[in-house]
Amino acid sequence: MLQYRIPGKEIVREKGMFIQASSRELKGFIVSNFKGSAYYKFQPNNRPRTIVHPRKIAPHNINRLSFIQMVRKVKQGIQQLGLVKLVISRVISKSMGNTTPSELFETLCEAYPSAFVYHFNDHQLGEWIGASPEILLRRVEDIYFLMSLAGTRSSAEVVNWQSKEIVEQRIVTEYIEEMLRDLQIPFEKEGPYNHAAGPVTHLRTDLWFETSKNLERQIITQLHPTPAVCGIPTKLARESLNTLEKHERELYTGIIGFFGEHDTHCFVNLRCGQVMDGVLHAYVGAGITADSDPESEWIETENKSNTLLTFLN
């Protein structure tokens, strides 16, 4: 079962299942894992089906002290190993209480009109729900649109961006710009500017261009994972995450969205979680740079988790 809402469009609900695909089969509703090593395509099927999830172990929840120690270790790596930025993630778990996943999906659609909101329950992938604010690639006919979204502050406070957030956002923007220049694509740009996403506000830059060429697969495979969800340099960041993180990201920070003939809406799978045995395990991350304050990074992840967890009762 799948239900999703592209910003500005009606909710789509379909019965069916996910089947393994490849990056060459970007058609229909697609989701991938963080590593980009596995892609899944939703196959509609109206026949009744009993969903039996694979047996999973609940993801590890790191405590505050261990997280702060990890941030300090990352800052040492930035000084010693040549890392520029590393995005570390954690899992925050909370009982669903009396809230059903379908009810939470409806609430997220109403609360976040500019987010890509989804919920699916699949025998292979399990049950996931999310409301992502970050476009990886949007295409309408020959117009391509990309977004650089990085730097986070609580929406409850007056946003006063520090050098850490400004640099963090610039790193992601320059990464996208370099990719477009390598493809010899002239582009236009606007930003950075404030982008409110519920309990948090980000710095955002928009980039767009026009071409009759089909560049979706090439752009997505080159962009993902961006410095906004992994780090830079990418190879060293991936190796560091394999050592530091004690949980599997699975679909968190993978790609997710709908790929059509005339339009495509591909998002980074952020502000998401998986439901297991009545518990929502929300995945959140923080971009660590040389200027990061460990306590502030912990608070940032707490704020991000409220995108989902605040609606549970």
C-alpha positions as CSV (number, residue, x, y, z in Angstrom):
1,M,0.0,0.0,0.0
2,L,1.3,3.4,-1.0
3,Q,-0.1,6.9,-0.5
4,Y,1.8,10.2,-1.2
5,R,1.2,13.9,-1.9
6,I,3.4,15.9,-4.2
7,P,3.3,19.6,-3.1
8,G,0.4,21.4,-4.9
9,K,-1.2,18.2,-6.1
10,E,-3.8,15.7,-4.9
11,I,-3.1,12.7,-2.7
12,V,-2.4,9.5,-4.7
13,R,-3.3,6.1,-3.1
14,E,-2.4,2.8,-4.7
15,K,-2.3,-0.9,-3.7
16,G,0.7,-2.9,-4.7
17,M,4.3,-3.7,-3.7
18,F,7.8,-2.6,-4.2
19,I,10.1,-4.6,-6.5
20,Q,13.9,-4.2,-6.8
21,A,14.9,-2.0,-9.8
22,S,18.0,-0.2,-11.0
23,S,19.0,3.4,-11.4
24,R,18.3,2.9,-15.1
25,E,14.6,2.2,-14.4
26,L,13.6,5.6,-13.0
27,K,9.9,5.5,-13.9
28,G,6.9,5.6,-11.6
29,F,7.3,5.8,-7.8
30,I,10.9,5.2,-6.8
31,V,12.7,4.9,-3.5
32,S,16.4,4.1,-2.8
33,N,18.6,3.5,0.1
34,F,21.1,6.0,1.3
35,K,24.1,4.3,-0.3
36,G,22.4,4.3,-3.7
37,S,23.1,0.5,-3.9
38,A,19.4,-0.5,-4.0
39,Y,16.5,1.1,-5.9
40,Y,12.9,0.0,-5.5
41,K,10.0,0.7,-7.9
42,F,6.3,0.5,-6.8
43,Q,4.3,-2.0,-8.8
44,P,0.6,-1.3,-8.6
45,N,-1.6,-4.4,-8.0
46,N,-5.2,-4.2,-6.9
47,R,-5.3,-7.8,-5.7
48,P,-5.8,-8.2,-1.9
49,R,-2.5,-8.9,-0.2
50,T,-1.5,-9.7,3.4
51,I,1.6,-7.7,4.4
52,V,4.1,-9.7,6.3
53,H,7.1,-7.6,7.2
54,P,10.6,-9.0,7.4
55,R,11.7,-9.4,11.1
56,K,13.7,-6.3,12.0
57,I,15.6,-5.2,15.0
58,A,14.7,-1.7,16.2
59,P,17.5,0.8,15.2
60,H,19.9,2.0,17.8
61,N,19.1,5.2,19.7
62,I,22.3,7.0,20.7
63,N,22.2,9.0,23.9
64,R,23.1,12.6,24.4
65,L,26.6,12.1,25.8
66,S,27.6,9.6,23.1
67,F,26.3,11.9,20.4
68,I,28.3,14.8,21.8
69,Q,31.4,12.7,21.9
70,M,30.8,11.6,18.3
71,V,30.5,15.3,17.2
72,R,33.8,16.0,19.0
73,K,35.4,13.1,17.2
74,V,34.2,14.3,13.9
75,K,35.6,17.8,14.6
76,Q,39.0,16.1,15.2
77,G,38.6,14.3,11.9
78,I,37.9,17.6,10.1
79,Q,41.2,18.9,11.5
80,Q,43.3,15.8,10.9
81,L,41.9,13.9,7.9
82,G,40.9,16.6,5.5
83,L,37.1,16.3,6.1
84,V,35.3,19.5,5.3
85,K,31.8,18.5,6.5
86,L,30.2,15.3,7.8
87,V,26.5,14.7,8.3
88,I,25.9,12.3,11.2
89,S,22.5,10.9,11.9
90,R,20.6,9.5,14.9
91,V,17.3,7.7,15.6
92,I,14.7,9.0,18.0
93,S,12.0,6.5,18.9
94,K,8.5,7.2,20.2
95,S,5.3,5.2,20.7
96,M,2.6,5.9,18.1
97,G,0.1,5.8,20.9
98,N,-3.4,6.2,19.6
99,T,-2.2,7.6,16.3
100,T,-2.3,5.4,13.2
101,P,0.2,5.8,10.4
102,S,-2.7,6.8,8.0
103,E,-3.8,9.5,10.5
104,L,-0.3,10.8,10.8
105,F,0.0,10.9,7.0
106,E,-3.2,13.0,6.8
107,T,-1.9,15.4,9.5
108,L,1.5,15.8,7.8
109,C,-0.2,16.6,4.5
110,E,-2.1,19.4,6.2
111,A,0.8,20.7,8.3
112,Y,3.4,20.8,5.6
113,P,1.8,21.9,2.2
114,S,5.2,22.4,0.6
115,A,6.7,19.0,1.6
116,F,6.6,15.7,-0.2
117,V,4.5,13.6,2.2
118,Y,4.3,9.8,1.9
119,H,3.4,6.6,3.7
120,F,3.8,3.1,2.5
121,N,3.5,-0.4,4.0
122,D,5.4,-3.0,2.1
123,H,6.2,-6.7,2.8
124,Q,9.9,-6.1,1.7
125,L,10.7,-2.6,2.9
126,G,8.4,-2.4,5.9
127,E,6.4,0.6,6.9
128,W,7.8,4.1,6.4
129,I,6.3,7.6,6.6
130,G,7.8,11.1,6.0
131,A,7.5,14.7,5.0
132,S,10.6,15.9,3.1
133,P,11.2,19.5,2.4
134,E,14.3,18.9,0.2
135,I,14.0,18.6,-3.6
136,L,16.8,16.7,-5.2
137,L,15.5,17.2,-8.8
138,R,12.2,18.5,-10.2
139,R,11.5,18.5,-13.9
140,V,8.5,19.9,-15.7
141,E,8.9,19.2,-19.5
142,D,12.3,20.8,-20.3
143,I,12.7,22.9,-17.2
144,Y,15.0,21.3,-14.5
145,F,15.0,22.6,-10.9
146,L,17.5,21.8,-8.1
147,M,17.7,22.9,-4.5
148,S,20.5,23.5,-2.0
149,L,19.0,23.1,1.5
150,A,21.4,23.3,4.5
151,G,21.9,25.1,7.7
152,T,19.2,24.7,10.4
153,R,17.7,26.8,13.1
154,S,14.6,26.4,15.2
155,S,11.6,28.3,13.7
156,A,10.6,29.4,17.2
157,E,13.6,31.7,17.4
158,V,14.6,34.7,15.4
159,V,16.8,33.3,12.7
160,N,20.2,34.8,13.1
161,W,22.5,32.7,10.9
162,Q,26.0,32.1,12.2
163,S,29.1,31.5,10.0
164,K,28.7,27.7,10.6
165,E,25.3,27.6,8.9
166,I,26.3,30.0,6.1
167,V,29.4,27.9,5.3
168,E,27.4,24.7,5.5
169,Q,24.9,25.9,3.0
170,R,27.6,27.3,0.7
171,I,29.3,23.9,0.6
172,V,26.2,22.2,-0.7
173,T,25.4,25.0,-3.3
174,E,29.0,24.9,-4.7
175,Y,28.8,21.1,-4.9
176,I,25.7,21.4,-7.1
177,E,27.1,24.3,-9.2
178,E,30.3,22.3,-9.9
179,M,28.3,19.3,-11.1
180,L,26.3,21.5,-13.5
181,R,29.5,23.1,-14.8
182,D,31.0,19.7,-15.4
183,L,27.9,18.8,-17.5
184,Q,28.4,22.2,-19.3
185,I,24.9,23.3,-18.4
186,P,24.3,27.1,-18.1
187,F,22.0,27.7,-15.1
188,E,20.4,30.5,-13.1
189,K,20.4,30.8,-9.3
190,E,18.5,32.5,-6.5
191,G,19.4,32.6,-2.8
192,P,20.3,31.8,-0.2
193,Y,17.1,32.7,1.6
194,N,15.1,31.4,4.6
195,H,13.0,28.3,4.0
196,A,10.6,27.4,6.9
197,A,9.9,23.6,7.3
198,G,7.6,23.4,10.3
199,P,9.6,23.4,13.6
200,V,12.9,24.3,11.8
201,T,14.1,26.9,9.2
202,H,16.8,26.2,6.7
203,L,18.9,28.3,4.3
204,R,17.9,27.5,0.7
205,T,19.3,28.3,-2.7
206,D,17.4,27.5,-5.9
207,L,19.1,26.5,-9.2
208,W,17.4,25.9,-12.5
209,F,18.0,25.5,-16.3
210,E,16.3,24.4,-19.5
211,T,17.4,21.6,-21.8
212,S,15.7,19.1,-24.2
213,K,18.1,16.4,-23.1
214,N,17.0,13.8,-20.6
215,L,19.5,14.3,-17.8
216,E,17.5,12.9,-14.9
217,R,19.5,9.7,-14.3
218,Q,22.8,11.4,-14.8
219,I,22.1,14.3,-12.4
220,I,20.6,12.1,-9.7
221,T,23.5,9.6,-9.7
222,Q,26.1,12.4,-9.7
223,L,24.3,14.4,-7.0
224,H,23.3,11.7,-4.5
225,P,24.3,11.7,-1.8
226,T,24.9,15.4,-1.6
227,P,27.0,17.1,1.1
228,A,23.7,18.0,2.8
229,V,23.1,14.4,3.8
230,C,26.6,12.8,3.6
231,G,29.5,15.2,3.7
232,I,32.5,16.3,1.7
233,P,34.7,14.9,0.3
234,T,32.1,12.2,-0.4
235,K,34.3,9.1,-0.3
236,L,35.9,10.0,3.0
237,A,32.6,11.0,4.4
238,R,31.0,7.7,3.5
239,E,33.9,5.8,5.1
240,S,33.6,7.8,8.2
241,L,29.9,7.2,8.5
242,N,30.4,3.5,8.2
243,T,32.6,3.7,11.3
244,L,30.7,6.2,13.4
245,E,27.0,5.4,13.0
246,K,25.7,2.3,14.9
247,H,22.4,2.1,13.0
248,E,21.7,1.4,9.3
249,R,20.2,4.4,7.6
250,E,18.2,2.1,5.2
251,L,15.9,4.5,3.2
252,Y,16.7,7.6,5.2
253,T,18.5,10.1,3.0
254,G,17.9,8.0,-0.1
255,I,15.9,9.3,-3.0
256,I,12.1,9.2,-3.1
257,G,9.5,10.5,-5.5
258,F,7.6,10.1,-8.7
259,F,9.2,10.0,-12.2
260,G,6.8,10.7,-15.0
261,E,6.9,11.3,-18.8
262,H,6.2,15.0,-18.5
263,D,7.2,15.8,-14.9
264,T,9.4,14.4,-12.2
265,H,9.4,15.1,-8.5
266,C,12.4,13.6,-6.8
267,F,13.1,14.4,-3.1
268,V,15.8,13.5,-0.6
269,N,14.1,11.2,2.0
270,L,14.4,13.5,5.0
271,R,12.1,13.9,8.1
272,C,11.1,10.3,7.9
273,G,10.8,7.3,10.0
274,Q,9.8,3.6,10.0
275,V,7.0,2.1,12.1
276,M,7.8,-1.1,13.9
277,D,5.6,-2.7,16.5
278,G,3.7,0.5,17.2
279,V,6.8,2.6,17.6
280,L,7.9,5.3,15.2
281,H,11.7,5.4,14.7
282,A,12.4,8.9,13.4
283,Y,15.7,9.5,11.5
284,V,17.4,12.9,11.8
285,G,20.8,14.3,11.0
286,A,23.2,17.2,11.7
287,G,25.9,18.6,9.5
288,I,29.2,18.9,11.4
289,T,31.8,21.4,10.4
290,A,34.9,22.8,12.1
291,D,32.6,25.5,13.7
292,S,30.0,23.1,15.1
293,D,29.0,23.2,18.8
294,P,28.1,19.7,20.0
295,E,25.3,20.7,22.2
296,S,23.7,22.8,19.5
297,E,23.9,19.9,17.1
298,W,22.0,17.7,19.6
299,I,19.3,20.3,19.9
300,E,19.1,20.6,16.1
301,T,18.3,16.9,15.8
302,E,15.7,17.1,18.6
303,N,14.0,20.0,16.7
304,K,14.1,18.1,13.4
305,S,12.4,15.1,15.0
306,N,9.5,17.2,16.0
307,T,8.4,17.3,12.3
308,L,7.0,13.8,12.9
309,L,6.9,13.2,16.6
310,T,5.0,16.2,17.7
311,F,1.8,14.8,16.2
312,L,1.8,11.5,18.1
313,N,-0.5,11.1,21.0
